[in-house]
Amino acid sequence: MSVIIKQIELIERIDQLVRLQATGTPAELAYRLQISKTKLYRLINTMKALNAPVEYDMAVQSFVYVEAVGFRFGFYHKKETFDRPYAMVVG
């Protein structure tokens, strides 16, 4: 598996846990993901570079988003729209 795909999968997992406010401490999260704390912080910094408003909240002992965001990576099918203002109906 490519390194980039592995990192994206880790970021997706971190995103899931952040949304649930269930990451635990950085040490616990690194252990859960089977990565080092250094790698965890690199991934968190990558998320921040991608504009994720992620911070660690001591009160809940979890990483949290300080504002609502969505994360999606990958290709998807665009839905075709037929509501075009220039479309003409011939009848």
Residue, then its C-alpha position, 0 to 999 in steps of 0.5 A: m500500500s502506498v505511503i500516501i494512502k496509509q497517511i490518508e487512512l490515518i487522517e480519516r481515522i483521527d478525524q473520526l475520533v476527533r469528531l467523537q471527542a474520543t481520541g484520548t491523550p496523545a499517547e493513548l491515540a498514538y498507541r491506538l493507531q499503532i504509531s509513534k507520538t512523533k508521527l501522530y503530531r506530524l499527522i496533526n500538523t498535516m491536518k492543520a496545514l489542510n485547515a483543520p481547526v484541531e486542538y487538544d482539549m485538556a478538559v475532555q482529554s481529547f483532540v477536538y475541532v474548534e469549529a465545524v468542518g468536514f473532511r473528504f479525500g478521494f474522487y467521487h461522481k458528480k451528479e448531472t444537473f438538468d436545471r440549466p438556465y440556458a436549456m431550451v425545451v422544444g415541444 
